[in-house]
Amino acid sequence: MFNKLADGVYASPQIGLSEVAEAARMGVTLIINNRPEDEGPDQVPGPEIEAAARAAGLAYIAIPVTHAGFSEPQVAAMAQALETATGPVLAYCRSGTRSTLLWALAEASTGAEPDKVALAAARAGYDVSPIRSLLDVLASRG
């Protein structure tokens, strides 16, 4: 269920409490919730995931991304979370796509090569082509 984007970075569709425990067993130290609250009836509320994560000794942060797209503050928050994590990170949303796209944007914003980011996402089963031009722009600034 956890799709490896890079060493120590995973994306996932919506997780539940059992997946928090699985993440802890894998050594994950930070869970990033990229799903807005009340997006769908199948959604485990963020506060429940946060409580389970903290009970398991994991850090938790919410950087919700709606279908409206990504903002610079979201990209900066994701980059900061990845940079300051003390170990492996699991980011999730409804399908894992927004988490992957936000990860890709954060990586590009810190100077990662867009082709390598796109390849890593593709290996994990995600397509970054909808944001490819933005990856190039962010990488050129990094």
BAFI-3210 file (N, C-alpha, C; in Angstrom, 3 decimals, decimal comma, padded with zeros to 6 digits):
// residues 142
n [1|2|3|4|5|6|7|8|9|10|11|12|13|14|15|16|17|18|19|20|21|22|23|24|25|26|27|28|29|30|31|32|33|34|35|36|37|38|39|40|41|42|43|44|45|46|47|48|49|50|51|52|53|54|55|56|57|58|59|60|61|62|63|64|65|66|67|68|69|70|71|72|73|74|75|76|77|78|79|80|81|82|83|84|85|86|87|88|89|90|91|92|93|94|95|96|97|98|99|100|101|102|103|104|105|106|107|108|109|110|111|112|113|114|115|116|117|118|119|120|121|122|123|124|125|126|127|128|129|130|131|132|133|134|135|136|137|138|139|140|141|142]
n.u [000,816|002,038|003,796|006,970|008,684|011,168|014,320|013,350|010,958|007,545|004,425|000,894|-002,446|-005,461|-005,057|-005,640|-006,088|-004,723|-002,780|-001,204|000,056|001,450|003,160|004,713|006,008|007,606|009,459|008,853|008,868|007,446|004,218|002,497|-000,369|-002,118|-004,698|-007,716|-009,989|-013,136|-013,447|-014,374|-016,647|-015,318|-013,150|-010,788|-010,822|-008,481|-007,643|-007,933|-006,049|-003,800|-003,796|-003,370|-000,886|000,757|000,475|001,865|004,366|005,091|005,661|003,368|001,845|-000,352|-000,908|-003,038|-004,318|-006,376|-008,486|-008,172|-005,581|-002,042|-000,207|002,339|002,951|002,154|003,950|006,354|005,920|005,822|008,404|009,883|008,960|009,890|012,625|013,207|012,425|013,064|013,515|012,210|009,389|005,875|003,489|000,104|-003,024|-006,194|-005,762|-003,050|-001,902|-001,951|-000,246|002,103|002,530|002,849|005,140|006,923|006,962|008,030|010,560|011,625|011,651|013,776|015,874|016,114|016,544|014,195|013,635|014,578|012,975|010,464|010,820|011,186|008,673|007,093|008,028|006,896|004,326|002,954|001,978|003,528|003,093|000,985|002,006|004,452|005,669|005,718|007,446|009,840|010,118|010,319|012,631|014,520|014,761|015,794]
n.v [-001,200|001,209|003,349|003,623|006,564|007,714|007,116|006,562|007,973|007,773|007,379|007,202|005,906|006,901|006,322|004,164|003,401|000,987|001,114|003,160|001,890|-000,025|001,649|002,636|000,280|-000,034|001,889|004,523|007,955|010,262|011,257|012,638|014,330|014,936|015,341|017,132|017,738|016,032|015,327|013,013|010,228|007,886|008,509|008,473|010,551|013,232|014,072|011,635|009,983|011,486|011,258|008,494|008,289|009,871|008,414|006,180|007,149|008,715|011,614|014,064|015,865|018,125|019,000|020,067|019,523|020,664|019,846|022,057|022,731|023,451|025,475|027,963|028,181|025,608|023,946|024,852|024,154|021,377|020,815|021,729|019,972|017,515|018,004|018,363|016,051|013,272|010,768|008,121|009,066|009,159|010,117|010,904|010,892|010,956|009,153|009,021|010,468|013,367|013,677|012,659|014,450|016,845|016,190|015,942|018,586|019,865|018,671|019,577|022,273|022,471|022,083|019,603|017,406|017,560|015,447|013,172|013,203|012,848|010,286|008,759|009,078|007,845|005,216|004,554|004,437|006,747|009,669|012,553|014,333|016,305|018,434|018,965|021,169|023,053|021,813|022,074|024,890|025,427|023,969|025,373|027,649|026,705]
n.w [000,000|000,641|-001,369|-002,635|-003,059|-002,873|-001,227|001,966|001,694|001,264|-000,470|-000,171|-000,622|001,155|004,584|007,422|010,919|011,301|009,343|010,298|012,407|010,929|009,474|011,564|012,342|010,115|010,480|009,925|010,703|010,495|009,597|006,939|006,237|003,439|002,752|002,623|005,345|005,636|002,963|001,814|002,379|003,049|004,482|007,065|009,801|010,071|012,725|014,132|012,876|013,501|016,342|016,619|015,376|017,034|019,403|018,672|018,646|016,505|014,492|013,199|010,590|008,991|005,717|003,888|000,610|-001,830|-004,666|-006,155|-006,578|-006,122|-003,804|-003,225|-000,423|000,450|-000,937|000,152|002,840|002,645|001,692|003,883|005,896|004,909|004,937|007,645|008,856|010,979|010,112|008,001|005,931|005,541|003,314|002,698|000,857|-000,805|-002,985|-003,157|-005,124|-004,999|-002,817|-003,906|-006,042|-004,621|-003,154|-005,332|-006,283|-004,038|-003,963|-006,425|-005,859|-004,183|-005,785|-007,037|-009,839|-012,384|-014,247|-012,907|-010,644|-011,818|-012,900|-010,564|-009,369|-011,334|-011,160|-008,756|-009,476|-010,158|-012,026|-013,005|-015,010|-015,190|-013,715|-014,729|-016,120|-014,112|-012,311|-013,716|-013,694|-010,916|-010,287|-011,729|-010,252|-007,889]
ca.u [000,000|002,925|004,554|008,248|009,043|012,617|014,772|012,747|009,751|006,479|003,104|-000,130|-003,853|-005,992|-004,667|-006,441|-005,298|-003,815|-001,650|-000,311|000,875|002,353|004,183|005,616|006,843|008,558|010,421|008,401|008,913|006,544|003,092|002,000|-001,726|-002,365|-006,113|-008,560|-011,023|-014,487|-013,405|-015,167|-017,167|-014,395|-011,969|-010,546|-010,505|-007,095|-007,338|-007,791|-004,735|-002,800|-003,746|-002,734|000,523|001,442|000,494|002,900|005,653|005,368|005,254|002,244|001,581|-001,370|-000,713|-004,127|-004,307|-007,658|-008,369|-007,925|-004,178|-000,976|000,228|003,734|003,082|002,068|005,211|007,364|005,648|006,221|009,867|010,346|008,653|010,815|013,984|013,380|012,030|014,175|013,576|011,302|008,165|004,733|002,500|-001,093|-004,210|-007,206|-005,189|-001,594|-001,439|-001,624|000,960|003,241|002,750|003,403|006,526|007,701|007,140|008,969|011,891|012,079|011,901|015,083|016,896|016,170|016,398|012,825|013,556|014,763|011,776|009,398|011,102|010,918|007,214|006,582|008,351|005,950|002,995|002,302|002,298|003,683|002,975|000,158|002,760|005,826|006,231|005,973|008,668|010,968|010,258|010,822|014,012|015,398|014,945|016,504]
ca.v [000,000|002,360|003,399|004,281|007,645|007,907|006,512|007,163|008,746|006,935|007,968|006,190|006,302|007,092|005,317|004,002|003,222|-000,152|001,545|003,939|000,892|-000,602|002,662|002,654|-000,930|000,182|002,907|005,868|008,861|011,384|011,068|013,898|014,214|015,909|015,285|018,041|017,072|015,892|015,218|011,867|009,416|006,787|009,132|008,482|011,942|013,558|014,012|010,237|009,539|012,188|010,654|007,175|008,507|010,352|007,296|005,257|007,835|009,333|012,999|014,191|017,223|018,206|019,996|019,677|019,980|020,423|019,625|023,354|022,814|023,620|026,845|028,044|027,807|024,147|023,390|025,188|023,350|019,992|020,792|021,872|018,726|016,486|018,367|018,276|014,730|012,565|009,428|007,940|009,855|008,641|011,142|010,275|011,647|009,979|008,109|009,124|011,322|014,728|013,578|012,492|015,699|017,822|015,753|016,289|020,041|020,191|018,247|020,504|023,588|022,432|021,891|018,250|017,305|017,160|014,128|012,154|013,233|012,235|008,855|008,169|009,031|006,823|003,906|004,333|004,318|008,052|010,461|013,970|015,175|017,506|019,533|018,902|022,488|023,698|021,207|022,709|026,255|025,400|023,479|026,423|028,627|026,071]
ca.w [000,000|000,654|-002,610|-002,389|-003,977|-002,740|000,024|003,143|001,403|000,726|-000,688|000,040|-000,552|002,509|005,567|008,623|012,130|011,152|008,518|011,168|013,106|009,925|009,198|012,717|012,250|009,014|010,866|009,577|011,849|010,232|008,677|006,382|005,723|002,380|002,406|003,408|006,139|005,080|001,500|001,389|003,484|003,349|005,064|008,509|010,117|010,379|014,152|014,553|012,389|014,310|017,681|016,489|015,056|018,242|020,350|018,191|018,699|015,208|014,270|012,258|010,115|007,942|004,655|002,995|-000,775|-002,482|-006,110|-006,789|-006,963|-005,146|-003,558|-002,770|000,990|000,584|-001,419|001,158|004,040|002,356|001,643|005,265|006,605|004,430|005,353|009,092|009,358|011,615|009,532|006,880|005,890|004,794|002,970|002,134|000,468|-001,206|-003,848|-003,131|-006,227|-004,535|-001,984|-004,806|-006,771|-003,686|-002,932|-006,528|-006,290|-002,957|-004,402|-007,460|-005,249|-003,516|-006,801|-007,608|-011,296|-012,697|-014,896|-011,876|-009,808|-012,613|-012,987|-009,250|-009,217|-012,253|-010,580|-007,664|-010,063|-010,253|-013,205|-012,669|-016,212|-015,028|-013,083|-015,237|-016,420|-012,824|-011,792|-014,408|-013,201|-009,547|-010,296|-012,264|-009,168|-006,784]
c.u [000,861|003,820|005,817|008,543|010,548|013,035|014,139|011,533|008,747|005,219|002,087|-001,519|-004,254|-005,571|-005,685|-005,513|-004,336|-002,604|-000,689|000,622|001,877|003,492|005,196|006,548|007,908|009,613|010,049|008,408|007,951|005,465|002,613|000,641|-001,949|-003,829|-006,913|-009,609|-012,358|-014,509|-014,275|-015,600|-016,248|-013,197|-011,926|-010,146|-009,042|-006,774|-007,201|-006,446|-003,640|-002,667|-003,059|-001,246|001,281|001,530|001,571|004,285|006,047|004,944|004,151|002,129|000,513|-001,009|-001,788|-004,020|-005,667|-007,422|-008,150|-006,466|-003,270|-000,607|001,688|003,874|002,982|003,375|006,304|007,171|006,072|007,742|010,443|010,116|009,617|012,233|014,209|012,960|013,256|014,330|012,592|009,959|007,115|003,760|001,301|-002,150|-005,248|-006,593|-003,668|-001,059|-001,075|-000,384|002,202|003,551|003,344|004,849|007,404|007,968|008,135|010,387|012,450|012,419|013,236|016,193|017,014|015,910|014,998|012,705|013,693|013,552|010,627|009,585|010,801|009,415|006,612|006,860|007,404|004,517|002,238|002,835|002,375|003,507|002,042|000,907|004,181|006,426|006,535|007,216|009,893|011,210|010,848|012,283|014,976|015,656|015,848|017,963]
c.v [001,266|002,292|004,231|005,308|007,848|007,188|007,265|008,022|007,848|007,758|006,842|006,768|006,440|005,954|005,271|003,764|002,047|000,216|002,436|002,974|000,254|000,369|002,708|001,448|-000,794|001,217|004,318|006,724|010,039|010,960|012,447|013,633|015,319|015,956|016,271|017,236|017,070|015,844|014,065|011,019|008,271|007,242|008,960|009,917|012,134|013,513|012,582|009,661|010,191|011,553|009,294|007,316|008,917|009,238|006,280|005,904|008,511|010,800|013,010|015,649|017,133|019,343|019,673|020,330|019,649|020,170|020,933|023,522|023,100|025,092|026,819|027,720|026,289|023,489|023,644|024,356|021,899|019,881|020,865|020,580|017,619|016,741|018,127|016,931|014,001|011,141|009,336|008,665|009,121|009,788|010,445|011,305|010,607|008,826|008,030|010,074|012,719|014,717|013,465|013,788|016,764|017,468|016,178|017,793|020,473|019,827|019,214|021,861|023,633|022,054|020,500|018,300|016,792|015,786|013,005|012,065|012,539|010,727|008,155|008,044|007,945|005,419|003,547|004,238|005,621|008,839|011,936|014,882|016,375|018,697|019,635|020,279|023,248|023,111|021,874|024,133|026,273|024,961|024,559|027,496|028,083|026,162]
c.w [000,000|-000,579|-002,400|-003,476|-004,019|-001,463|001,184|002,899|000,696|000,545|-000,583|-000,195|000,918|003,439|006,699|009,795|012,014|010,300|009,309|011,893|012,151|009,612|010,338|012,689|011,173|009,364|010,469|010,835|011,709|009,254|008,258|005,750|004,698|001,962|003,260|004,192|005,392|003,557|001,003|002,565|003,899|004,170|006,582|008,856|010,513|011,863|014,693|014,106|013,226|015,693|017,636|016,212|016,317|019,298|019,974|018,182|017,399|015,217|013,205|011,869|009,028|006,998|003,617|001,622|-001,372|-003,970|-006,868|-007,181|-005,793|-005,010|-003,116|-001,287|001,222|000,162|-000,383|002,425|003,831|002,335|003,056|006,049|006,199|004,935|006,840|009,680|009,900|011,087|008,388|007,063|005,066|004,576|002,345|001,771|000,031|-001,987|-003,768|-004,184|-005,754|-003,648|-002,854|-005,547|-005,850|-003,337|-004,107|-006,588|-005,211|-003,350|-005,442|-006,858|-004,516|-004,488|-007,393|-009,113|-011,635|-013,364|-013,873|-010,959|-010,541|-012,716|-011,668|-009,012|-010,099|-011,727|-009,443|-008,167|-010,217|-011,445|-012,815|-013,883|-016,029|-014,416|-013,630|-015,511|-015,128|-012,153|-012,403|-013,895|-011,802|-009,488|-010,799|-011,214|-008,077|-006,934]
res [m|f|n|k|l|a|d|g|v|y|a|s|p|q|i|g|l|s|e|v|a|e|a|a|r|m|g|v|t|l|i|i|n|n|r|p|e|d|e|g|p|d|q|v|p|g|p|e|i|e|a|a|a|r|a|a|g|l|a|y|i|a|i|p|v|t|h|a|g|f|s|e|p|q|v|a|a|m|a|q|a|l|e|t|a|t|g|p|v|l|a|y|c|r|s|g|t|r|s|t|l|l|w|a|l|a|e|a|s|t|g|a|e|p|d|k|v|a|l|a|a|a|r|a|g|y|d|v|s|p|i|r|s|l|l|d|v|l|a|s|r|g]
***
